[in-house]
């Protein structure tokens, strides 16, 4: 049984469960909308800097990813907070072996 690509109303954004699970990505890539948003919002990178990091992307793809993020900001931000809680729990349950060795 084939699972179809889910269209989003944005020409460059989709989700394909076999490739990205439930994550929204730039179509034809594994680059998540959330990864682009984090670089732009939290890391302070501009669109040109993001393109430098992902040279296979086009300007319109990055802008569409940011547009999709801002249209669904509450959903993405909620997922980001949940992911951070999970990461912190994992860090507590599985402390770094390297940090323990170097003190």
JOGI-V268104 format. One record per run of one state. SS is the DSSP state (H for helix, E for strand, - for the rest). FROM is the first residue (numbers start at 0). LEN is the number of residues. If there is no record, write none. Layout:
BEGIN
SS_FROM_LEN, SS_FROM_LEN
END
This chain:
BEGIN
-_0_5, E_5_2, -_7_5, E_12_3, -_15_1, H_16_4, -_20_4, E_24_2, -_26_5, E_31_1, H_32_9, -_41_5, H_46_7, -_53_5, H_58_13, -_71_1, H_72_21, -_93_3, H_96_6, -_102_1
END
